[in-house]
Structure formats: structure tokens, C-alpha cells
Amino acid sequence: MMRRKERLAKLLKEEISQILRDEVRDPRIGMVVITRVELSEDMKNSKVYFTTIPEGREKEVEDALRSAKNYIKALLIKRLRVKSVPELSFKFDIDLKNLERIWEKL
């Protein structure tokens, strides 16, 4: 079960990244990097973590991703061969930013 969950998380990360790069035309999104995807135990819900380039537009990008989540999910349903695509929730990856700050101080 764990291996299946890991494979699905990796697949979702790759596909969402490609969809954001090629399909979503919202100018607020710009340069978004999907850093990781975490699935719930039952694989019905997912947290999609992202970071932005340049910094400082996190809230704006998060709002745009939330607005586009149904569109993204519809594309995932068409592209993936899975029983069901989990619900998506987008979250800014604050852990990654904190790690970057620590590295800068070292």
C-alpha cells in the first residue's frame, strides 16, 4: 500500500507540474515549482506543496491555484489511469523556505 501511495504522489507531482507549465493560463501563477505531494492514508485527499519564483507572491499564487484546482483535477482525471483522483489542496511550502534561510546563514 505504501509503495502505491508513493507512486501516486510522484505521478501527481509530475502531472500537476506539467499542467501548470503547459495548460494553465492564469498570469498570477507564473513560475511555480511543485515541491512535493502528500496523500492522506486513504488517498482521497492530497496536499500539493509549492514554491514561487520570484518570492513574495505566495498568497496571490495560492489563490490562483485554488481557483484552478477543479480545472487541474479535470485534466488529471483525463490523463491518469487511476480509480479516482484525490481532492487537491494547494499549500505554500514554508518548510522549504525555512530550510533555504538556514542554509544562507551557514
C-alpha positions as CSV (number, residue, x, y, z in Angstrom):
1,M,0.0,0.0,0.0
2,M,2.8,2.4,0.9
3,R,4.5,1.9,-2.5
4,R,1.3,2.6,-4.3
5,K,0.8,5.8,-2.3
6,E,4.4,6.9,-3.1
7,R,4.0,6.2,-6.8
8,L,0.7,8.1,-6.9
9,A,2.2,11.1,-5.1
10,K,5.1,11.2,-7.5
11,L,2.8,10.9,-10.5
12,L,0.6,13.7,-9.2
13,K,3.6,15.9,-8.7
14,E,4.9,15.3,-12.3
15,E,1.5,15.7,-13.9
16,I,0.5,18.8,-11.9
17,S,3.8,20.4,-12.7
18,Q,3.3,19.8,-16.4
19,I,-0.3,21.0,-16.3
20,L,0.8,24.3,-14.7
21,R,3.5,24.7,-17.2
22,D,1.5,23.8,-20.4
23,E,-2.2,24.2,-19.7
24,V,-3.0,26.8,-17.0
25,R,-3.0,30.3,-18.5
26,D,-3.6,32.3,-15.3
27,P,-0.9,35.1,-15.3
28,R,-0.9,35.1,-11.4
29,I,0.6,31.6,-11.4
30,G,3.8,32.4,-13.3
31,M,6.8,30.4,-12.2
32,V,5.5,27.8,-9.7
33,V,7.5,24.8,-8.6
34,I,5.7,21.8,-7.1
35,T,7.9,20.7,-4.3
36,R,6.0,17.7,-3.0
37,V,2.6,16.0,-2.8
38,E,1.4,14.3,0.4
39,L,-1.5,11.9,0.3
40,S,-3.9,11.0,3.1
41,E,-3.9,7.4,4.3
42,D,-7.0,6.6,2.2
43,M,-5.5,8.5,-0.8
44,K,-8.7,10.6,-1.2
45,N,-7.1,13.9,-0.3
46,S,-3.8,15.4,-1.2
47,K,-1.7,18.4,-0.2
48,V,0.2,19.9,-3.1
49,Y,3.1,22.0,-1.8
50,F,4.6,24.7,-4.0
51,T,7.1,27.5,-4.0
52,T,7.3,30.5,-6.3
53,I,9.9,32.3,-8.3
54,P,10.2,35.2,-7.6
55,E,9.5,35.3,-3.9
56,G,6.8,37.5,-2.4
57,R,3.8,36.4,-4.5
58,E,2.9,33.3,-2.4
59,K,-0.6,34.4,-1.4
60,E,-1.5,35.5,-4.8
61,V,-0.3,32.3,-6.4
62,E,-2.0,30.2,-3.7
63,D,-5.3,31.9,-4.5
64,A,-4.8,31.3,-8.3
65,L,-4.1,27.6,-7.7
66,R,-7.2,27.3,-5.5
67,S,-9.2,28.9,-8.3
68,A,-7.8,26.5,-10.9
69,K,-7.9,23.3,-8.8
70,N,-11.1,21.9,-10.4
71,Y,-9.7,22.5,-13.9
72,I,-6.4,20.8,-12.8
73,K,-8.3,17.9,-11.3
74,A,-10.4,17.5,-14.5
75,L,-7.2,17.3,-16.6
76,L,-5.7,14.8,-14.1
77,I,-8.8,12.6,-14.5
78,K,-8.3,12.6,-18.3
79,R,-4.5,11.9,-18.1
80,L,-4.2,9.4,-15.2
81,R,-5.2,5.8,-15.2
82,V,-6.3,5.6,-11.6
83,K,-9.7,4.7,-10.0
84,S,-10.0,8.2,-8.5
85,V,-8.0,11.3,-8.4
86,P,-7.7,12.7,-4.9
87,E,-9.0,16.1,-3.9
88,L,-6.4,18.8,-4.3
89,S,-5.4,21.4,-1.7
90,F,-2.5,23.8,-2.5
91,K,-0.2,25.0,0.2
92,F,2.9,27.2,0.1
93,D,5.9,25.1,1.2
94,I,7.1,27.1,4.2
95,D,9.4,24.3,5.3
96,L,11.4,24.7,2.1
97,K,11.8,28.5,2.6
98,N,12.9,27.9,6.2
99,L,15.5,25.5,5.1
100,E,16.8,28.0,2.5
101,R,17.2,30.6,5.2
102,I,19.1,28.2,7.4
103,W,21.5,27.3,4.5
104,E,22.0,31.1,3.8
105,K,23.1,31.6,7.5
106,L,25.6,28.7,7.4
